[in-house]
């Protein structure tokens, strides 16, 4: 069963080793503020990797945004506030992985 009213946007970040804790906190805060600045962002969540499995491939932080649908996500991607944040983030990123999906409770 697909929940077509919501779209999850997962962003995994691998920050550069030289990032300070203050800069990291600033970037997390600025990312969180996009929910207030861009219509259609229903929810924002963030957390550092705490898995003991060692399968994180170097990704340290996970950001999850929930949108009202693909249209809202598309507005977010081209919104000036998002684009400005991406430019602020880029110098501190080693790698980023983005994955969008519609949540499903049951396969098929």
C-alpha positions, 0 to 999 in steps of 0.5 A: 500500500503506497501512501501517495500523500507523503514523499520521503527525501533522505539525505545522507552526508559524509562531512569532511574531517576538518569540520568543527562541531560549531560549523556542523551544528550551524549546518544542521540548524540551517538545514532544519530551517528549510521547513519554515522557509519552503512551503510543502515541507511537512516534517524535518528530522536529523540524526547522527549515525549510531549503528554498531554494524559498521555498514555506514560507508562513511556517512555520518548524518541522516536528514529526512524531509517529508513532503506533501508529494512530488510537486512539493519536493520539486518546489523545494529542489528549486527554491532559492532557500534550498539552493542557498543552503546547498552552496553553504553545505558544499564546502563541508561535504565529502559525499552526499547520497539522496534517496526519495521514496513513497512509504509503504506498509506492505510489499506489492 
